[in-house]
Amino acid sequence: MSRNLLPFDVTALDVTVAEGVTLKWQNREIDSGPLNITLGAPGSSGVIDYDTGKVQVEFRARLTAPAFDEVLDILEDLGEERPSIGGFDTIIRSTGSVFGDDHSLRLEGKGEITEHRLFDPADTCINILAPSH
Amino acid sequence: MSSRSGAEVRDALMRGLPVSWGFNPKERRVVLKLPRAFGGEEHILCIAGHYTFVARPPGGLFMPRLLVKDFLKRGACAIKQVFARSTS
């Protein structure tokens, strides 16, 4: 049985969180500056099912911010080995609906940060909320 | 992200053209709870930017994981139905 499935690759992800967040680390408060989310590890992909009007997508993303470099500088000053990659790798699994009139996507999902030596990834939560309209 | 109709966007995707969608930069879409090592605070943040999809060419050798999962799920359902019929 043939189905209306459209597998795709994610070829670009360019997202900024302009307001940033305050990191409290080692008794210091560090302003993260703007957070940037771009494609990280290869393999970001998904599928649109036009029969059900649903889309599933997995973004393999990297989260970076100016403050992360500052944290790594402090780590280095403390005599720790500096990680080779600045930022955090995350996998964001999203699902949602495809709207036929303009092919807009209503995606929501969860991000999972991969192993990191500075903190427990299970202790972190990234939720992407569906757009309101 | 564009003024194209749904049919035009779908057609562009089907032809292998890149299609992008954007975020409303005024809408709070991301809930970020920092790890305890970084203070443990929760933030609800606006995101700006876009993402782009390009359809895989038909008959490509690589099947995405999500499609494999869907294929296996449907296969399992079909097998269950065959067993249900043969035992009824």
Backbone of each chain as ProteinMPNN parsed JSONL, in Angstrom:
{"seq_chain_A": "MSRNLLPFDVTALDVTVAEGVTLKWQNREIDSGPLNITLGAPGSSGVIDYDTGKVQVEFRARLTAPAFDEVLDILEDLGEERPSIGGFDTIIRSTGSVFGDDHSLRLEGKGEITEHRLFDPADTCINILAPSH", "coords_chain_A": {"N_chain_A": [[0.844, -1.188, 0.0], [0.662, 2.129, -0.954], [1.823, 5.08, 0.597], [1.385, 8.487, 1.537], [4.049, 9.588, 2.239], [6.673, 11.732, 3.113], [9.909, 11.726, 3.345], [12.537, 13.657, 4.793], [15.493, 15.741, 4.978], [16.91, 17.795, 7.495], [18.241, 20.748, 6.655], [19.061, 23.17, 7.53], [19.287, 25.047, 10.513], [18.726, 27.706, 12.379], [18.698, 29.464, 15.007], [17.988, 31.888, 17.484], [18.098, 32.838, 20.87], [17.483, 35.663, 22.102], [17.358, 36.958, 24.598], [18.74, 35.429, 26.466], [20.088, 33.739, 29.435], [20.662, 33.63, 33.03], [23.467, 32.17, 34.354], [24.302, 30.372, 37.222], [27.16, 29.679, 38.708], [29.798, 28.156, 40.399], [29.682, 30.012, 42.531], [29.362, 32.368, 41.129], [27.656, 34.736, 39.059], [26.75, 34.454, 35.808], [26.07, 36.05, 32.846], [24.514, 34.605, 30.169], [24.408, 35.683, 27.646], [23.231, 35.986, 24.211], [21.616, 32.973, 23.249], [22.506, 30.515, 20.939], [21.193, 28.3, 18.552], [22.054, 25.796, 16.453], [22.531, 23.53, 13.651], [23.999, 20.502, 14.703], [25.501, 17.58, 15.255], [25.607, 15.307, 12.432], [22.641, 14.076, 10.677], [20.105, 15.088, 11.176], [16.711, 14.82, 10.63], [13.497, 13.835, 9.235], [9.99, 13.03, 8.79], [7.142, 13.644, 6.815], [3.781, 12.873, 7.016], [1.38, 12.867, 4.826], [-1.093, 11.717, 4.731], [-2.067, 11.524, 7.321], [-1.587, 14.038, 8.155], [0.53, 14.659, 9.787], [3.724, 15.471, 11.223], [7.017, 14.397, 11.921], [10.065, 15.074, 13.447], [13.578, 15.092, 13.939], [15.877, 17.041, 15.408], [19.258, 17.464, 15.39], [21.089, 19.211, 17.334], [23.234, 22.015, 18.194], [23.918, 23.865, 21.037], [24.983, 27.016, 21.745], [26.685, 29.715, 23.411], [27.97, 32.958, 24.298], [28.744, 32.948, 27.002], [29.389, 30.333, 27.588], [31.951, 29.955, 26.679], [33.239, 31.534, 28.496], [32.842, 30.084, 30.829], [34.333, 27.84, 30.189], [36.841, 29.01, 30.047], [37.213, 29.662, 32.735], [37.247, 27.133, 33.82], [39.582, 26.176, 32.692], [41.41, 27.893, 33.901], [41.207, 26.877, 36.411], [42.686, 24.692, 36.173], [41.597, 22.564, 34.914], [40.923, 20.288, 32.212], [40.23, 21.647, 29.058], [37.189, 21.243, 27.368], [36.932, 19.908, 24.024], [34.929, 20.777, 22.39], [32.994, 23.67, 22.276], [29.959, 24.588, 23.867], [26.797, 22.772, 23.862], [25.651, 19.62, 22.891], [22.543, 18.635, 21.613], [19.559, 16.694, 21.253], [16.621, 17.269, 19.672], [13.454, 16.161, 19.692], [10.671, 16.396, 17.799], [7.155, 16.643, 17.202], [4.153, 17.108, 15.289], [1.497, 18.942, 13.627], [0.618, 19.284, 10.168], [-0.541, 21.942, 8.359], [-2.87, 22.257, 5.813], [-3.657, 24.544, 4.334], [-1.644, 26.522, 4.22], [0.603, 25.08, 4.535], [1.852, 25.318, 6.984], [3.663, 24.436, 9.957], [2.989, 22.886, 13.021], [4.826, 22.505, 15.436], [5.925, 20.729, 18.328], [7.985, 19.726, 21.091], [10.636, 17.858, 22.736], [13.813, 18.437, 24.152], [16.924, 16.825, 24.482], [19.792, 16.781, 26.24], [23.037, 15.774, 25.411], [25.535, 13.654, 26.925], [27.488, 15.379, 29.348], [30.31, 16.796, 30.915], [30.125, 18.804, 32.811], [27.656, 18.843, 34.053], [24.659, 17.006, 35.044], [22.905, 15.648, 32.455], [20.289, 14.695, 32.71], [19.198, 16.297, 34.527], [18.429, 18.548, 33.342], [16.091, 20.425, 31.414], [14.453, 20.785, 28.384], [11.839, 22.079, 26.757], [9.907, 22.368, 23.894], [7.36, 24.415, 23.057], [4.159, 24.216, 21.444], [3.243, 26.411, 18.759], [1.027, 29.197, 19.335], [-0.828, 29.76, 17.396]], "CA_chain_A": [[0.0, 0.0, 0.0], [1.473, 3.332, -1.05], [1.377, 6.118, 1.51], [1.891, 9.816, 1.229], [5.118, 9.915, 3.182], [7.757, 12.532, 2.535], [11.083, 11.821, 4.224], [13.331, 14.857, 4.482], [16.638, 16.094, 5.826], [16.937, 19.18, 7.974], [19.502, 21.26, 6.097], [19.458, 24.397, 8.24], [18.625, 25.4, 11.774], [19.41, 28.937, 12.769], [17.776, 29.988, 16.013], [18.617, 32.71, 18.527], [17.316, 33.26, 22.035], [18.201, 36.922, 22.308], [17.403, 37.421, 25.989], [19.714, 34.654, 27.236], [19.743, 33.347, 30.811], [21.761, 33.817, 33.987], [24.016, 30.916, 34.879], [24.928, 30.511, 38.539], [28.162, 28.615, 38.688], [30.994, 28.414, 41.217], [29.412, 31.251, 43.265], [29.361, 33.545, 40.251], [26.501, 34.841, 38.155], [27.277, 34.73, 34.476], [25.019, 36.273, 31.845], [24.853, 33.721, 29.04], [24.355, 36.342, 26.34], [22.265, 35.305, 23.337], [21.836, 31.544, 23.007], [22.362, 30.164, 19.522], [20.939, 26.881, 18.293], [22.33, 25.498, 15.046], [22.684, 22.09, 13.449], [25.212, 19.966, 15.31], [25.899, 16.307, 14.653], [24.805, 15.01, 11.245], [21.528, 13.129, 10.833], [18.801, 15.706, 11.453], [15.809, 14.379, 9.56], [12.134, 13.579, 9.672], [9.06, 12.553, 7.774], [5.785, 14.207, 6.81], [2.76, 11.925, 6.576], [0.282, 13.697, 4.314], [-2.374, 11.042, 4.977], [-2.535, 11.848, 8.671], [-1.309, 15.449, 8.424], [1.459, 14.745, 10.916], [5.145, 15.55, 10.921], [7.948, 14.041, 13.004], [11.403, 15.528, 13.064], [14.621, 15.031, 14.958], [16.918, 18.037, 15.18], [20.513, 17.257, 16.143], [21.444, 20.629, 17.422], [24.267, 22.461, 19.135], [23.535, 25.075, 21.768], [26.181, 27.766, 22.12], [26.471, 31.061, 23.955], [29.259, 33.548, 24.682], [29.12, 32.617, 28.38], [29.952, 28.992, 27.691], [33.398, 30.114, 26.53], [33.729, 32.088, 29.772], [32.87, 28.956, 31.773], [35.473, 26.993, 29.82], [38.061, 29.74, 30.444], [37.362, 29.516, 34.187], [37.646, 25.737, 34.035], [40.994, 26.073, 32.324], [42.148, 28.582, 34.966], [41.206, 26.0, 37.584], [43.575, 23.572, 35.89], [40.852, 21.455, 34.291], [41.106, 20.176, 30.763], [39.169, 22.351, 28.339], [36.539, 20.369, 26.381], [37.298, 20.285, 22.657], [33.781, 21.424, 21.737], [32.25, 24.637, 23.078], [28.519, 24.402, 23.704], [26.18, 21.513, 24.266], [24.903, 18.93, 21.84], [21.218, 18.238, 22.063], [18.665, 16.11, 20.249], [15.257, 17.761, 19.891], [12.485, 15.339, 18.958], [9.434, 17.165, 17.688], [6.053, 16.129, 16.395], [3.135, 18.136, 15.139], [0.553, 18.861, 12.518], [0.86, 20.066, 8.951], [-1.8, 22.558, 7.948], [-2.925, 22.213, 4.356], [-3.89, 25.805, 3.622], [-0.378, 27.213, 3.94], [1.668, 24.119, 4.87], [2.57, 25.678, 8.209], [3.913, 23.288, 10.832], [2.751, 23.202, 14.433], [5.741, 21.55, 16.081], [6.293, 20.819, 19.751], [8.87, 18.6, 21.362], [11.514, 17.85, 23.902], [15.242, 18.358, 23.874], [17.692, 15.967, 25.397], [21.216, 17.15, 26.131], [23.897, 14.593, 25.473], [26.439, 13.59, 28.084], [28.384, 16.524, 29.507], [31.024, 16.611, 32.191], [29.856, 19.876, 33.777], [26.385, 18.653, 34.762], [23.906, 15.808, 34.706], [21.911, 16.015, 31.432], [18.933, 14.349, 33.157], [18.817, 17.368, 35.43], [18.136, 19.697, 32.486], [14.844, 20.195, 30.705], [14.175, 21.709, 27.285], [10.554, 21.773, 26.132], [9.497, 23.296, 22.842], [5.908, 24.496, 23.089], [3.524, 24.435, 20.15], [2.859, 27.815, 18.568], [-0.355, 29.423, 19.779], [-1.704, 29.724, 16.212]], "C_chain_A": [[0.893, 1.257, 0.0], [0.934, 4.402, -0.104], [2.035, 7.427, 1.149], [2.929, 10.248, 2.257], [6.207, 10.7, 2.47], [8.914, 12.586, 3.537], [11.943, 13.016, 3.817], [14.542, 14.935, 5.408], [16.451, 17.528, 6.309], [18.28, 19.744, 7.524], [19.939, 22.567, 6.753], [18.636, 24.543, 9.51], [19.402, 26.599, 12.305], [18.487, 29.691, 13.719], [18.561, 30.778, 17.055], [17.608, 32.962, 19.646], [18.015, 34.523, 22.525], [18.385, 37.266, 23.781], [18.422, 36.66, 26.852], [19.219, 34.313, 28.64], [20.934, 33.644, 31.724], [22.201, 32.458, 34.524], [24.636, 31.208, 36.244], [25.891, 29.348, 38.681], [29.378, 29.04, 39.504], [30.879, 29.758, 41.957], [29.529, 32.515, 42.414], [28.053, 33.556, 39.474], [27.036, 35.264, 36.797], [26.101, 34.893, 33.517], [25.404, 35.478, 30.594], [25.035, 34.496, 27.74], [23.377, 35.576, 25.463], [22.637, 33.833, 23.158], [21.624, 31.287, 21.516], [22.149, 28.67, 19.383], [21.11, 26.661, 16.795], [22.401, 23.984, 14.876], [24.016, 21.649, 14.044], [25.652, 18.715, 14.585], [25.049, 16.035, 13.412], [23.624, 14.096, 11.567], [20.198, 13.758, 11.189], [17.846, 15.388, 10.303], [14.412, 14.158, 10.118], [11.277, 13.064, 8.548], [7.722, 13.272, 7.946], [4.85, 13.121, 6.285], [1.552, 12.75, 6.133], [-1.08, 13.03, 4.488], [-2.945, 11.441, 6.333], [-2.337, 13.332, 9.001], [-0.352, 15.651, 9.583], [2.901, 14.833, 10.419], [5.942, 15.134, 12.149], [9.328, 14.491, 12.554], [12.351, 15.446, 14.252], [15.705, 16.027, 14.569], [18.133, 17.644, 16.02], [21.207, 18.61, 16.196], [22.619, 20.862, 18.368], [23.847, 23.807, 19.712], [24.816, 25.774, 22.193], [25.789, 29.136, 22.662], [27.828, 31.618, 24.352], [29.716, 33.115, 26.076], [29.734, 31.233, 28.499], [31.48, 29.055, 27.556], [34.005, 30.625, 27.838], [33.862, 30.969, 30.809], [34.087, 28.067, 31.482], [36.797, 27.663, 30.19], [38.317, 29.562, 31.941], [37.839, 28.1, 34.517], [39.148, 25.565, 33.784], [41.874, 26.725, 33.391], [42.256, 27.713, 36.217], [42.062, 24.742, 37.353], [42.873, 22.377, 35.28], [41.136, 21.437, 32.789], [39.925, 20.849, 30.066], [38.523, 21.397, 27.327], [36.824, 20.85, 24.96], [36.162, 21.028, 21.954], [33.128, 22.407, 22.701], [30.765, 24.406, 22.857], [28.071, 23.006, 24.074], [25.451, 20.906, 23.088], [23.575, 18.476, 22.405], [20.441, 17.624, 20.911], [17.25, 16.574, 20.597], [14.318, 16.922, 19.028], [11.139, 16.056, 18.986], [8.406, 16.421, 16.856], [5.034, 17.252, 16.259], [2.279, 17.914, 13.925], [1.038, 19.705, 11.345], [-0.479, 20.64, 8.537], [-1.808, 22.766, 6.438], [-3.017, 23.563, 3.682], [-2.6, 26.562, 3.309], [0.847, 26.329, 4.232], [2.486, 24.596, 6.075], [2.667, 24.434, 9.095], [3.687, 23.728, 12.273], [3.559, 22.19, 15.251], [5.862, 21.805, 17.572], [7.191, 19.624, 20.05], [9.709, 18.777, 22.604], [12.964, 17.747, 23.452], [15.944, 17.538, 24.935], [19.162, 16.309, 25.199], [22.064, 15.902, 26.27], [24.89, 14.738, 26.644], [27.353, 14.818, 28.15], [29.034, 16.461, 30.873], [30.706, 17.677, 33.234], [28.58, 19.655, 34.579], [25.728, 17.365, 34.308], [22.831, 16.189, 33.667], [20.479, 15.728, 31.873], [18.338, 15.443, 34.041], [18.375, 18.624, 34.656], [16.862, 19.406, 31.693], [14.679, 21.248, 29.614], [12.853, 21.262, 26.65], [10.253, 22.823, 25.081], [7.969, 23.279, 22.812], [5.359, 24.722, 21.68], [3.194, 25.909, 19.989], [1.38, 28.0, 18.914], [-1.33, 29.431, 18.601], [-0.868, 29.504, 14.978]], "O_chain_A": [[1.765, 1.411, 0.855], [-0.278, 4.604, -0.017], [3.102, 7.465, 0.535], [2.698, 11.166, 3.045], [6.607, 10.361, 1.356], [8.899, 13.395, 4.465], [12.055, 13.338, 2.634], [14.602, 14.294, 6.457], [15.895, 18.365, 5.598], [19.333, 19.275, 7.957], [21.067, 23.017, 6.55], [17.453, 24.205, 9.558], [20.585, 26.501, 12.632], [17.617, 30.451, 13.295], [19.657, 30.384, 17.455], [16.438, 33.256, 19.403], [19.001, 34.464, 23.26], [19.423, 37.795, 24.178], [18.908, 37.189, 27.851], [18.066, 34.573, 28.982], [22.051, 33.876, 31.264], [21.402, 31.702, 35.075], [25.395, 32.164, 36.403], [25.487, 28.189, 38.763], [29.915, 30.133, 39.325], [31.831, 30.536, 42.01], [29.77, 33.602, 42.938], [27.428, 32.517, 39.261], [27.688, 36.299, 36.662], [25.255, 34.009, 33.387], [26.486, 35.661, 30.037], [25.727, 34.035, 26.833], [22.756, 34.617, 25.921], [23.8, 33.489, 22.948], [20.673, 31.789, 20.918], [22.839, 27.872, 20.016], [20.408, 27.257, 15.978], [22.337, 23.244, 15.857], [25.029, 22.334, 13.906], [26.117, 18.771, 13.447], [23.903, 16.478, 13.338], [23.609, 13.426, 12.6], [19.243, 13.038, 11.479], [18.15, 15.659, 9.141], [14.181, 14.281, 11.321], [11.776, 12.706, 7.481], [7.241, 13.477, 9.06], [5.102, 12.524, 5.238], [0.799, 13.263, 6.96], [-2.11, 13.698, 4.404], [-4.147, 11.665, 6.474], [-2.855, 13.824, 10.003], [-0.401, 16.666, 10.278], [3.241, 14.337, 9.345], [5.587, 15.476, 13.277], [9.703, 14.3, 11.398], [11.978, 15.695, 15.398], [16.365, 15.88, 13.541], [18.027, 17.511, 17.239], [21.818, 19.068, 15.231], [22.945, 20.028, 19.214], [23.481, 24.739, 18.996], [25.636, 25.203, 22.912], [24.697, 29.639, 22.396], [28.735, 30.863, 24.701], [30.909, 32.935, 26.318], [30.519, 30.982, 29.413], [32.206, 28.315, 28.221], [35.099, 30.229, 28.24], [34.836, 30.903, 31.559], [34.773, 27.607, 32.395], [37.751, 26.997, 30.592], [39.449, 29.345, 32.374], [38.706, 27.897, 35.367], [39.865, 24.914, 34.544], [42.93, 26.203, 33.748], [43.227, 27.783, 36.971], [42.15, 23.861, 38.208], [43.462, 21.305, 35.139], [41.532, 22.44, 32.196], [38.77, 20.645, 30.439], [39.228, 20.801, 26.512], [36.943, 22.051, 24.717], [36.4, 21.812, 21.035], [32.75, 22.033, 23.811], [30.358, 24.058, 21.749], [28.855, 22.175, 24.535], [24.721, 21.592, 22.374], [23.496, 17.993, 23.534], [20.635, 17.982, 19.75], [16.75, 16.302, 21.689], [14.376, 16.965, 17.799], [10.556, 16.288, 20.045], [8.74, 15.674, 15.937], [5.053, 18.222, 17.017], [2.318, 16.864, 13.283], [1.759, 20.69, 11.508], [-1.451, 19.901, 8.381], [-0.895, 23.361, 5.864], [-2.512, 23.731, 2.572], [-2.482, 27.174, 2.247], [1.985, 26.796, 4.178], [3.68, 24.308, 6.17], [1.86, 23.511, 8.99], [4.133, 24.796, 12.691], [3.041, 21.165, 15.694], [5.897, 22.951, 18.02], [7.156, 18.623, 19.335], [9.524, 19.7, 23.398], [13.285, 17.05, 22.489], [15.595, 17.563, 26.116], [19.705, 16.141, 24.107], [21.828, 15.074, 27.15], [25.037, 15.803, 27.243], [27.917, 15.241, 27.141], [28.393, 16.117, 31.865], [30.984, 17.482, 34.418], [28.429, 20.212, 35.666], [26.152, 16.722, 33.347], [21.938, 16.978, 33.977], [19.553, 16.429, 31.464], [17.128, 15.496, 34.264], [17.997, 19.631, 35.255], [16.595, 18.256, 31.345], [14.754, 22.447, 29.879], [12.776, 20.179, 26.071], [10.335, 24.023, 25.345], [7.362, 22.237, 22.566], [6.011, 25.338, 20.837], [2.896, 26.588, 20.972], [0.586, 27.067, 18.796], [-2.515, 29.147, 18.773], [-1.405, 29.441, 13.872]]}, "seq_chain_B": "MSSRSGAEVRDALMRGLPVSWGFNPKERRVVLKLPRAFGGEEHILCIAGHYTFVARPPGGLFMPRLLVKDFLKRGACAIKQVFARSTS", "coords_chain_B": {"N_chain_B": [[5.938, 30.947, 6.576], [6.108, 31.974, 4.113], [4.17, 33.468, 1.441], [3.112, 31.527, -0.059], [0.802, 29.007, -1.19], [-0.453, 26.079, 0.536], [-0.396, 23.888, -1.198], [1.478, 24.728, -3.071], [3.78, 24.878, -1.512], [4.052, 22.216, -0.744], [4.45, 21.071, -3.237], [6.895, 22.235, -3.932], [8.53, 21.038, -2.013], [8.273, 18.361, -2.786], [9.594, 18.468, -5.175], [12.132, 18.58, -4.369], [13.144, 20.958, -3.489], [14.58, 23.355, -1.213], [12.771, 24.232, 1.7], [11.76, 26.66, 4.009], [10.825, 27.389, 7.409], [9.717, 29.766, 9.779], [10.123, 31.116, 13.136], [7.877, 32.786, 15.317], [9.132, 35.616, 16.637], [8.157, 36.845, 18.874], [6.831, 35.134, 20.429], [6.682, 33.037, 23.268], [8.296, 30.146, 23.296], [10.032, 28.256, 24.24], [10.777, 26.266, 26.987], [13.147, 26.282, 29.346], [14.92, 24.523, 31.629], [17.476, 24.976, 33.732], [20.392, 23.015, 34.555], [21.072, 21.881, 37.926], [23.695, 22.454, 38.54], [24.108, 24.823, 37.274], [22.455, 26.57, 38.561], [19.751, 25.876, 38.362], [17.435, 27.217, 37.595], [14.25, 28.007, 36.002], [13.305, 29.0, 32.767], [11.216, 30.736, 30.468], [11.269, 31.178, 27.162], [11.574, 33.378, 24.284], [12.007, 32.524, 20.848], [13.886, 33.17, 17.929], [14.259, 32.893, 14.408], [14.914, 30.301, 11.959], [14.158, 27.146, 10.294], [15.098, 24.624, 7.907], [13.883, 22.335, 5.518], [14.702, 19.677, 3.291], [13.495, 17.51, 0.908], [14.125, 13.993, 0.788], [15.56, 12.328, -2.004], [13.428, 10.204, -4.014], [13.615, 6.674, -3.597], [16.021, 6.686, -2.394], [18.855, 5.325, -0.675], [19.089, 5.47, 2.022], [17.045, 5.138, 4.785], [15.116, 7.106, 6.867], [15.249, 7.033, 10.448], [12.817, 7.505, 11.748], [10.971, 6.828, 9.804], [11.515, 4.146, 9.475], [10.715, 3.204, 11.957], [7.968, 3.722, 11.817], [7.297, 2.089, 9.657], [7.91, -0.453, 10.714], [6.077, -0.536, 12.801], [3.628, -0.541, 11.447], [3.939, -2.9, 10.05], [3.952, -4.753, 12.15], [1.341, -4.443, 13.056], [-0.066, -5.396, 10.83], [0.728, -8.091, 10.819], [-0.36, -8.923, 13.24], [-3.065, -8.668, 12.621], [-3.334, -10.64, 10.653], [-2.805, -12.93, 12.166], [-4.95, -12.749, 13.941], [-7.094, -13.137, 12.234], [-6.564, -15.742, 11.345], [-6.865, -17.222, 13.641], [-9.449, -16.873, 14.355]], "CA_chain_B": [[7.082, 31.829, 6.341], [5.962, 32.633, 2.832], [2.763, 33.655, 1.103], [2.719, 30.452, -0.961], [-0.267, 28.144, -0.682], [0.012, 24.779, 1.014], [-0.119, 23.025, -2.354], [2.738, 25.185, -3.687], [4.886, 24.495, -0.618], [4.197, 20.761, -0.856], [5.023, 20.807, -4.558], [8.319, 22.601, -3.865], [9.203, 19.982, -1.255], [8.275, 17.144, -3.613], [10.595, 18.647, -6.237], [13.466, 18.576, -3.753], [13.616, 22.319, -3.207], [14.586, 23.657, 0.224], [11.655, 25.052, 2.194], [12.059, 27.116, 5.376], [9.751, 27.89, 8.274], [10.288, 30.643, 10.797], [9.475, 31.225, 14.442], [7.418, 34.121, 15.697], [10.107, 35.99, 17.673], [7.504, 37.423, 20.061], [6.118, 34.09, 21.159], [7.537, 32.261, 24.179], [8.124, 28.777, 22.818], [10.998, 27.312, 24.821], [10.916, 26.193, 28.445], [14.496, 25.776, 29.614], [15.263, 24.391, 33.049], [18.926, 24.797, 33.803], [20.824, 22.008, 35.529], [21.375, 22.435, 39.263], [25.067, 22.966, 38.516], [24.051, 26.193, 36.752], [21.457, 27.342, 39.297], [18.475, 25.156, 38.377], [16.261, 28.073, 37.329], [13.473, 27.719, 34.797], [13.042, 30.19, 31.944], [10.349, 30.54, 29.291], [12.001, 32.089, 26.287], [11.208, 33.565, 22.877], [13.054, 32.121, 19.919], [13.784, 33.762, 16.594], [15.082, 32.183, 13.44], [14.213, 29.436, 11.017], [14.72, 25.833, 9.971], [14.877, 24.303, 6.492], [13.803, 20.916, 5.156], [14.826, 19.286, 1.878], [13.031, 16.118, 0.797], [15.07, 12.992, 0.294], [15.147, 11.847, -3.329], [12.781, 8.903, -3.93], [14.486, 5.536, -3.888], [17.304, 6.833, -1.707], [19.233, 4.109, 0.041], [18.997, 5.671, 3.461], [15.687, 5.313, 5.276], [15.248, 7.744, 8.172], [14.873, 6.202, 11.586], [11.397, 7.682, 12.05], [10.222, 6.098, 8.79], [11.705, 2.726, 9.787], [9.857, 2.928, 13.115], [6.585, 3.713, 11.332], [7.189, 0.909, 8.806], [7.887, -1.629, 11.59], [4.826, -0.505, 13.557], [2.551, -0.956, 10.546], [4.177, -4.318, 9.761], [3.521, -5.503, 13.33], [-0.13, -4.405, 13.054], [-0.537, -6.277, 9.759], [0.959, -9.476, 11.266], [-1.37, -9.193, 14.282], [-4.365, -8.848, 11.96], [-3.308, -11.951, 9.987], [-2.958, -13.931, 13.228], [-6.313, -12.646, 14.487], [-7.996, -13.757, 11.256], [-6.325, -17.186, 11.251], [-7.279, -17.897, 14.874], [-10.88, -16.674, 14.606]], "C_chain_B": [[6.959, 32.556, 4.994], [4.474, 32.784, 2.556], [2.291, 32.566, 0.149], [1.594, 29.625, -0.339], [0.345, 26.826, -0.208], [0.398, 23.871, -0.125], [1.206, 23.416, -3.006], [3.942, 24.78, -2.836], [5.142, 22.991, -0.735], [4.859, 20.387, -2.191], [6.519, 21.118, -4.559], [9.106, 21.529, -3.121], [9.359, 18.722, -2.106], [9.339, 17.223, -4.713], [12.009, 18.764, -5.674], [14.014, 19.956, -3.461], [13.632, 22.561, -1.693], [13.408, 24.557, 0.601], [11.939, 25.392, 3.657], [10.802, 27.576, 6.099], [10.408, 28.732, 9.357], [9.509, 30.588, 12.103], [8.986, 32.662, 14.626], [8.306, 34.586, 16.863], [9.476, 36.57, 18.941], [6.826, 36.367, 20.914], [7.079, 33.269, 22.019], [7.315, 30.784, 23.9], [9.032, 27.765, 23.514], [11.003, 27.414, 26.341], [12.28, 25.541, 28.701], [14.713, 25.727, 31.121], [16.746, 24.067, 33.117], [19.275, 23.688, 34.783], [21.17, 22.674, 36.869], [22.768, 23.044, 39.293], [25.125, 24.408, 38.009], [22.917, 26.998, 37.387], [20.074, 26.731, 39.325], [17.247, 25.992, 38.069], [15.56, 27.676, 36.036], [13.168, 29.024, 34.071], [12.089, 29.812, 30.809], [10.753, 31.618, 28.285], [11.398, 32.199, 24.888], [12.356, 33.063, 22.003], [12.799, 32.769, 18.566], [14.659, 32.948, 15.656], [14.25, 31.267, 12.569], [14.869, 28.067, 10.938], [14.31, 25.485, 8.551], [14.86, 22.796, 6.29], [14.038, 20.773, 3.655], [14.441, 17.818, 1.789], [14.151, 15.223, 0.305], [14.623, 12.555, -1.101], [14.488, 10.479, -3.215], [13.755, 7.798, -4.286], [15.852, 5.659, -3.257], [17.601, 5.604, -0.86], [18.999, 4.243, 1.535], [17.557, 5.94, 3.878], [15.769, 5.98, 6.654], [14.676, 6.864, 9.272], [13.375, 6.283, 11.875], [10.538, 6.891, 11.079], [10.324, 4.597, 9.056], [10.783, 2.342, 10.939], [8.4, 2.789, 12.676], [6.327, 2.447, 10.522], [7.059, -0.348, 9.67], [6.566, -1.705, 12.358], [3.676, -1.009, 12.687], [2.692, -2.441, 10.197], [3.671, -5.18, 10.91], [1.997, -5.564, 13.392], [-0.682, -5.385, 12.025], [-0.399, -7.741, 10.179], [-0.091, -9.861, 12.312], [-2.723, -9.459, 13.649], [-4.447, -10.217, 11.281], [-3.515, -13.047, 11.025], [-4.382, -13.937, 13.776], [-7.296, -13.352, 13.558], [-7.838, -15.273, 11.273], [-6.778, -17.923, 12.511], [-8.771, -17.732, 15.139], [-11.711, -17.655, 13.77]], "O_chain_B": [[7.594, 33.584, 4.756], [3.63, 32.306, 3.314], [1.192, 32.659, -0.398], [1.458, 29.557, 0.882], [1.495, 26.508, -0.509], [1.4, 23.159, -0.046], [1.968, 22.552, -3.443], [4.985, 24.391, -3.361], [6.287, 22.547, -0.813], [5.712, 19.503, -2.251], [7.316, 20.362, -5.116], [10.203, 21.153, -3.532], [10.422, 18.103, -2.143], [9.907, 16.213, -5.128], [12.963, 19.015, -6.411], [15.209, 20.115, -3.212], [12.788, 22.027, -0.973], [13.098, 25.521, -0.1], [12.313, 24.522, 4.444], [9.855, 28.077, 5.493], [11.52, 28.44, 9.796], [8.388, 30.082, 12.161], [9.605, 33.615, 14.151], [8.243, 34.016, 17.952], [10.154, 36.764, 19.95], [6.31, 36.664, 21.991], [8.146, 32.859, 21.562], [6.264, 30.235, 24.232], [8.827, 26.558, 23.392], [11.203, 28.487, 26.909], [12.52, 24.396, 28.315], [14.693, 26.754, 31.8], [17.204, 23.034, 32.628], [18.536, 23.446, 35.737], [21.509, 23.856, 36.931], [23.002, 24.033, 39.987], [26.085, 25.128, 38.285], [22.468, 27.993, 36.819], [19.29, 27.034, 40.224], [16.123, 25.527, 38.261], [16.154, 27.107, 35.12], [12.816, 30.027, 34.694], [12.155, 28.709, 30.265], [10.595, 32.812, 28.537], [10.797, 31.254, 24.375], [13.526, 33.167, 22.373], [11.659, 32.898, 18.121], [15.674, 32.385, 16.065], [13.035, 31.431, 12.453], [15.973, 27.852, 11.439], [13.303, 25.982, 8.046], [15.706, 22.074, 6.817], [13.634, 21.621, 2.86], [14.99, 16.98, 2.504], [15.004, 15.632, -0.483], [13.425, 12.425, -1.349], [14.927, 9.659, -2.409], [14.609, 7.958, -5.159], [16.746, 4.857, -3.53], [16.686, 4.929, -0.389], [18.743, 3.258, 2.228], [16.925, 6.87, 3.376], [16.443, 5.45, 7.536], [13.759, 6.071, 9.059], [12.738, 5.281, 12.201], [9.503, 6.345, 11.462], [9.351, 3.863, 8.887], [10.147, 1.289, 10.909], [7.692, 1.874, 13.097], [5.286, 1.807, 10.667], [6.215, -1.204, 9.407], [6.006, -2.784, 12.546], [2.853, -1.807, 13.135], [1.695, -3.151, 10.065], [3.038, -6.212, 10.686], [1.424, -6.599, 13.733], [-1.637, -6.112, 12.296], [-1.297, -8.545, 9.93], [-0.639, -10.963, 12.285], [-3.448, -10.359, 14.073], [-5.486, -10.876, 11.322], [-4.292, -13.978, 10.811], [-4.95, -14.996, 14.042], [-8.199, -14.061, 14.002], [-8.823, -16.009, 11.223], [-7.048, -19.122, 12.458], [-9.312, -18.371, 16.042], [-12.939, -17.642, 13.844]]}, "name": "protein", "num_of_chains": 2, "seq": "MSRNLLPFDVTALDVTVAEGVTLKWQNREIDSGPLNITLGAPGSSGVIDYDTGKVQVEFRARLTAPAFDEVLDILEDLGEERPSIGGFDTIIRSTGSVFGDDHSLRLEGKGEITEHRLFDPADTCINILAPSHMSSRSGAEVRDALMRGLPVSWGFNPKERRVVLKLPRAFGGEEHILCIAGHYTFVARPPGGLFMPRLLVKDFLKRGACAIKQVFARSTS"}
